[in-house]
Amino acid sequence: MTTRLFGEPVLRKEDARFLTGRGRYTADFEPGAAHAAFVRSDFAHARLLAVDASAALSVPVVLGAFTYPDLDHDFAV
């Protein structure tokens, strides 16, 4: 943190770009790029026995839906 006290003004170099309409957002860099969404369980500490991704895969614009069994398991969980 560059300030010593909370509430102290922070100079940001990007403000001028965004306030004058010259800023760029992630979607501006690659129009038509695919996006990712991650869904977590609604239940804390739940043990999921299965996940059915068929509804997501039936949507024409969905490129893929992946669950834990689809992943490469060469990592520690």
C-alpha positions in Angstrom: 0.0 0.0 0.0 1.4 3.4 -0.9 -0.4 5.4 1.7 0.1 5.4 5.5 -3.5 6.2 6.6 -6.9 4.9 5.6 -8.9 7.6 3.9 -5.8 9.2 2.4 -6.3 10.1 -1.3 -4.7 7.6 -3.7 -3.4 8.8 -7.1 -4.3 6.4 -9.8 -2.8 6.7 -13.3 -5.7 5.1 -15.1 -8.4 7.6 -14.0 -7.8 10.1 -16.8 -8.2 7.4 -19.5 -11.5 6.2 -18.1 -12.9 9.6 -17.3 -12.2 10.8 -20.9 -13.6 7.7 -22.6 -10.2 6.4 -23.7 -10.0 3.4 -21.4 -10.2 -0.1 -22.6 -11.8 -3.0 -20.9 -11.1 -6.7 -21.3 -13.9 -7.2 -23.8 -12.4 -4.5 -26.0 -9.2 -6.4 -26.7 -10.6 -9.5 -28.4 -14.2 -9.1 -29.7 -15.9 -12.5 -29.9 -13.6 -14.1 -27.4 -14.9 -17.0 -25.3 -15.7 -16.4 -21.7 -15.5 -18.7 -18.7 -17.8 -19.1 -15.7 -17.1 -21.1 -12.6 -20.0 -22.5 -10.5 -19.6 -23.5 -6.9 -21.9 -25.5 -4.8 -24.7 -23.7 -3.0 -24.1 -25.9 0.0 -21.1 -25.4 2.3 -19.2 -28.6 3.0 -21.5 -30.7 0.9 -20.3 -33.9 -0.6 -21.4 -33.9 -4.3 -21.8 -37.4 -5.6 -22.4 -36.3 -9.2 -22.8 -33.2 -11.4 -24.9 -33.3 -14.6 -23.6 -30.9 -17.1 -25.8 -32.0 -20.0 -28.1 -29.0 -19.7 -25.2 -26.6 -20.1 -23.8 -28.6 -23.0 -27.2 -28.5 -24.8 -27.0 -24.7 -25.1 -25.7 -23.9 -28.7 -23.3 -21.2 -27.6 -21.6 -23.2 -24.8 -18.2 -24.5 -25.9 -17.7 -26.9 -23.0 -18.7 -27.8 -19.5 -16.2 -29.5 -17.3 -16.5 -31.3 -14.0 -13.9 -32.7 -11.7 -13.6 -36.1 -13.5 -12.8 -34.1 -16.7 -9.7 -32.5 -15.2 -6.1 -33.7 -15.2 -5.5 -35.0 -11.7 -1.8 -34.4 -11.5 -2.2 -31.7 -8.8 -2.8 -31.7 -5.1 -6.3 -31.0 -3.9 
